[in-house]
Amino acid sequence: MNVLPGLAEYDLPDVFRRLHGYQAREYSWCPDRGPEDVPKCKRYDHIFASVRLNPTACWYLHDLRGQGLSDHSAVVMDFEP
């Protein structure tokens, strides 16, 4: 966690947090693929990108994890450089 805030000074902010703030509750990993116990879920997967790339959207695709294709949700990003 200590690395994340420091990357912003190199123009590499966590794009999800930049777009959604800290009030947004999201996750990319949960302990199992059954009914999700959200308090145990974590947001381990991030995209760090320059503000100059103009990120416009960022979201997590939970369907892939739910289908058992991975134990992590995919992170999707839209840019308008």
N, C-alpha and C positions, 0 to 999 in steps of 0.2 A: 504493500500500500504506500510506502514512503516514496517509491519511484514515481507514481502517477502524478502528484502535484508538481514535481520537479521537471517533468517533460514539457510542461507548458512554457517554461522559460526558453526552450529551444524550438518554439513554435510547433509543438507536438501535443496538443491537448487531447484528452479523452473526448472524442467527438460526441458520444452518447450524452455525457454529462454537460458538454457545452450546449447541446441542443435542448436537452430535457431538464437540466438542473438536478439538484440532489433530492428533490421531492419525489421524483419518478422512481418507482419501485420496479426493478427489472432484474432478471437473472439469466444465466446461460448454462448453469449446471444444477442438478438436483440429485439427492442421494440415490434415487431409484427411478425407474420409468413408470411406476404405478401412479396412484393418486399423489399429486405433488404436495409435499409438506413445505410450503413456501418459506417459513422461518429458517429452514435448513438449506434453502437454495442460495447459491452465490452467483455473483456476476464476475466470473473469472476471465471472460473473453472480452477484449476491448479492441477498438480501432483508434489509433493515434494518427492524426493527419494535420498538416499545415492549414492554418486559417485561409491561406491564399488559394487552397483548393476549393474553398467555398462549400463546405458540407451543408446539404440542405435537408437530409433525412437520415435517420439511423434507427434500426429496429432489429429485434431478435426473432428468428423463425423457430418456434418451438415444435412445429409438426415433425421435423426431421428427427429430433431427439425422441419425441413421443412415439415415432414409428420404429425406434430401435436402431436407426442408421448411425447414430453416434450417441455418446453420453453427454454431449454438449450441444446447445442450440447454435445455429449459424447466426452470424452477425452480418447485416446487410447495410450498405451505405450508399447514398446518392450524393454526387458532387456536381457542381456547376462552376468549373474553373473559369 
